Amino acid sequence: MLAPSVAHLSFIRGDGQPLDYIPGQFIQVHFTYADGTPTKRSYSLATIHDHALGAGEAVEIAVSYVPGGAATALFEGLEIGGSVQASGPFGRFCLMPQDANRRYLLIATGTGVTPYRAMLPLLEKQIVERGIEVVLLFGARNPDELLYGDEFRAFADAHPSFRFVPCLSRELPADPHPDVRHGYVQQFLDEFSPDAATDIAYLCGNPNMVDACFEQLKAAGLPIPLIRREKYVSSK
């Protein structure tokens, strides 16, 4: 468990084949409701990699458990060695090869931070090769819900061009890092002076946060193609 209601789950393909994907993409897990109606849920891939996944390498996702949720029942009922049906990868919420920006603004709430974990090797490469800067604004209610927080802090400590800015709306840690903020991510976005001349922004997570930050970034002058969005909606 990454947090009281979020699980980190690892799978390998049952057919023995690798799952190659671009960091930022997602898979869809297929299952049925109790009445037999088919449905599916989308999950960003959390696996950290900068190469084609080999056979037997883990496919990792973060799953929010929703009380009474059908997908929650599916995952909570899985034993070690159990299987799910999935398709993918899908999506274009990725770092683009043609990007020539000087800074990435990565903004997330909840499990919306998952694709940024997968992007870390590519960001590290661009920090070295292009000298980019990265700011990760991550919103959570309290320190216990800061998914992969230790990994992002360690990456920031090792890479001065990467800032990890947790925005905690309810409870701060006892001894907060200087980059920790008390409030919601949209309250602190302007602190980093979004600029169309330097920035590409990514928004992932709660739809209200995505919409609010999208409007702030547009007001700051970023054209829509430089604001890449993916909304996460909790489904039962």
Phi, psi and omega per residue, in radians:
M1 nan 2.145 3.081
L2 -1.340 -0.518 -3.107
A3 -2.665 2.981 -3.098
P4 -0.961 -0.494 -3.111
S5 -2.202 0.332 3.138
V6 -2.280 2.203 3.124
A7 -1.879 2.516 2.988
H8 -1.785 2.078 -3.059
L9 -2.088 2.457 -3.137
S10 -2.094 2.383 3.124
F11 -2.309 2.769 2.889
I12 -2.177 2.687 -3.126
R13 -1.183 2.331 -3.105
G14 -1.228 -0.356 -3.132
D15 -1.582 0.070 3.091
G16 1.377 0.014 -3.120
Q17 -1.552 2.697 3.071
P18 -1.298 2.757 3.015
L19 -2.002 1.720 3.091
D20 -1.474 2.448 3.105
Y21 -2.740 2.849 3.075
I22 -1.673 2.227 3.124
P23 -0.882 2.274 -3.050
G24 1.959 -0.307 3.132
Q25 -1.421 2.984 -3.089
F26 -2.336 2.864 2.986
I27 -1.998 2.838 3.035
Q28 -2.017 2.255 3.094
V29 -1.708 2.223 -3.071
H30 -1.820 2.369 3.100
F31 -2.771 -3.046 -3.137
T32 -2.204 2.615 2.978
Y33 -1.219 3.013 -3.111
A34 -1.039 -0.501 -3.131
D35 -1.524 0.109 3.100
G36 1.592 -0.048 3.126
T37 -1.213 2.227 3.140
P38 -1.259 2.552 3.087
T39 -2.658 3.103 3.135
K40 -2.724 2.766 3.082
R41 -2.318 2.556 -3.123
S42 -1.790 2.437 -3.142
Y43 -2.417 2.170 3.064
S44 -1.140 2.510 3.126
L45 -1.388 2.263 -3.086
A46 -1.718 -0.144 -3.061
T47 -1.011 2.241 3.077
I48 -1.475 2.001 3.098
H49 -2.765 2.687 3.087
D50 -2.240 0.495 -3.081
H51 -2.680 3.026 3.033
A52 -1.153 2.265 3.115
L53 -1.150 2.352 3.091
G54 -1.465 2.919 3.101
A55 -1.013 2.328 3.105
G56 1.508 -0.089 3.092
E57 -1.358 2.589 -3.007
A58 -1.228 2.451 2.947
V59 -1.834 1.981 -2.979
E60 -1.946 2.419 3.067
I61 -2.402 2.774 3.019
A62 -1.960 2.262 -3.032
V63 -2.108 2.144 3.021
S64 -1.419 2.229 3.097
Y65 -1.532 2.123 -3.124
V66 -1.911 2.152 -3.136
P67 -0.929 2.205 3.136
G68 1.403 0.050 -3.074
G69 -1.330 2.462 3.140
A70 -1.185 -0.717 3.110
A71 -1.171 -0.647 3.090
T72 -1.046 -0.772 3.114
A73 -1.076 -0.679 3.111
L74 -1.054 -0.889 -3.050
F75 -1.293 -0.659 3.133
E76 -1.175 -0.452 3.135
G77 -1.506 -0.055 -3.125
L78 -1.325 2.293 2.984
E79 -1.552 2.828 2.993
I80 -0.997 2.227 -3.087
G81 1.621 -0.093 3.080
G82 -1.249 2.921 -3.057
S83 -2.274 2.733 3.006
V84 -2.282 2.792 3.037
Q85 -1.672 2.308 -3.105
A86 -2.520 2.763 3.079
S87 -2.331 2.836 3.130
G88 2.246 -2.934 0.086
P89 -1.390 2.761 3.124
F90 -2.290 2.905 2.941
G91 1.818 2.777 -3.124
R92 -2.228 0.362 3.126
F93 -1.439 1.182 -2.942
C94 -2.326 2.805 2.949
L95 -1.238 2.319 -3.051
M96 -1.712 2.412 -3.101
P97 -1.009 -0.516 -3.084
Q98 -1.486 -0.039 -3.115
D99 -1.017 2.286 3.130
A100 -2.144 0.328 -3.106
N101 -1.235 2.829 3.076
R102 -1.672 -0.294 -3.103
R103 -2.582 2.492 2.965
Y104 -1.859 2.298 2.949
L105 -1.808 1.905 -3.124
L106 -1.834 2.110 -3.017
I107 -2.210 2.302 -3.056
A108 -2.638 2.750 2.862
T109 -2.285 2.615 3.041
G110 0.941 -2.410 -3.124
T111 -1.237 -0.058 3.035
G112 -1.122 -0.186 3.097
V113 -1.418 -0.217 -3.060
T114 -0.936 -0.855 -3.126
P115 -1.088 -0.488 3.135
Y116 -1.222 -0.567 3.039
R117 -1.053 -0.772 -3.137
A118 -1.137 -0.472 -3.089
M119 -1.401 -0.180 -3.001
L120 -0.922 -0.791 3.123
P121 -1.087 -0.660 3.117
L122 -1.207 -0.662 3.083
L123 -1.137 -0.727 3.099
E124 -1.031 -0.736 3.127
K125 -1.102 -0.724 -3.130
Q126 -1.261 -0.561 3.042
I127 -1.050 -0.737 -3.128
V128 -1.271 -0.810 -2.987
E129 -1.481 -0.616 -3.070
R130 -1.961 -0.143 -3.139
G131 1.201 0.530 -3.107
I132 -1.278 2.865 2.952
E133 -1.985 2.701 3.141
V134 -2.401 2.343 2.980
V135 -2.099 2.156 3.061
L136 -1.887 1.907 3.037
L137 -1.700 2.063 -3.028
F138 -2.204 2.058 -3.111
G139 -1.675 2.326 3.070
A140 -2.623 2.909 -3.139
R141 -1.382 -0.662 -3.081
N142 -2.666 2.988 -3.088
P143 -1.023 -0.549 -3.126
D144 -1.151 -0.375 -3.106
E145 -1.758 0.223 -3.134
L146 -1.497 1.439 -3.007
L147 -1.063 2.283 -3.133
Y148 1.031 0.362 -3.062
G149 -1.012 -0.709 -3.139
D150 -1.124 -0.623 3.131
E151 -1.196 -0.755 3.137
F152 -1.163 -0.673 3.122
R153 -1.150 -0.723 3.111
A154 -1.102 -0.695 3.119
F155 -1.132 -0.729 3.122
A156 -1.126 -0.697 3.126
D157 -1.110 -0.578 -3.115
A158 -1.489 -0.290 -3.072
H159 -2.312 1.684 -3.101
P160 -1.026 -0.350 3.116
S161 -1.395 -0.065 -3.127
F162 -1.947 2.092 3.086
R163 -1.897 2.259 3.083
F164 -1.868 2.016 -3.027
V165 -2.109 1.566 3.057
P166 -1.229 2.329 3.089
C167 -2.004 1.836 -3.022
L168 -1.814 2.080 -2.991
S169 -1.414 -0.426 -3.048
R170 -2.039 -0.890 -2.977
E171 -2.322 2.285 3.082
L172 -1.644 2.716 3.027
P173 -1.174 2.863 -3.098
A174 -1.090 -0.647 -3.111
D175 -2.270 1.362 -2.988
P176 -1.204 2.512 2.996
H177 -1.095 2.623 -3.140
P178 -0.997 -0.406 -3.133
D179 -1.533 -0.039 3.097
V180 -1.297 2.402 3.110
R181 -2.101 2.666 3.133
H182 -1.874 1.841 -3.111
G183 2.542 -2.797 -3.085
Y184 -1.743 2.681 -3.062
V185 -0.991 -0.672 -3.076
Q186 -1.164 -0.325 3.080
Q187 -1.271 -0.396 -3.002
F188 -1.991 -0.034 -3.116
L189 -1.033 -0.744 -3.095
D190 -1.134 -0.398 3.107
E191 -1.010 -0.462 -3.066
F192 -1.756 0.218 2.984
S193 0.798 1.159 3.098
P194 -0.951 2.403 -3.008
D195 -2.499 2.145 -3.125
A196 -1.080 -0.407 -3.119
A197 -1.304 -0.330 -3.035
T198 -2.214 -0.375 -2.850
D199 -1.973 2.589 2.803
I200 -2.165 2.322 -3.064
A201 -1.970 2.523 3.051
Y202 -2.135 2.332 3.141
L203 -2.179 2.200 -3.095
C204 -2.590 2.239 3.082
G205 2.399 -2.432 -3.081
N206 -0.970 2.247 -3.084
P207 -1.017 -0.626 3.124
N208 -1.123 -0.730 3.091
M209 -1.125 -0.795 -3.122
V210 -1.022 -0.796 -3.124
D211 -1.141 -0.756 -3.121
A212 -1.106 -0.798 -3.134
C213 -1.209 -0.601 3.086
F214 -1.030 -0.788 3.137
E215 -1.163 -0.668 3.108
Q216 -1.118 -0.745 -3.113
L217 -1.189 -0.686 3.064
K218 -1.092 -0.729 3.130
A219 -1.116 -0.503 3.112
A220 -1.388 -0.093 3.059
G221 1.817 0.040 3.114
L222 -1.287 2.224 3.055
P223 -1.220 2.672 -3.050
I224 -0.957 -0.687 3.132
P225 -1.075 -0.316 3.124
L226 -1.635 0.105 3.100
I227 -2.092 1.840 -3.051
R228 -1.797 2.236 -2.940
R229 -2.198 2.561 2.975
E230 -2.590 2.102 -3.091
K231 -1.695 2.404 3.077
Y232 -1.882 2.102 3.138
V233 -2.021 2.190 3.090
S234 -1.198 2.232 -3.113
S235 -2.149 2.532 3.020
K236 -1.740 nan nan
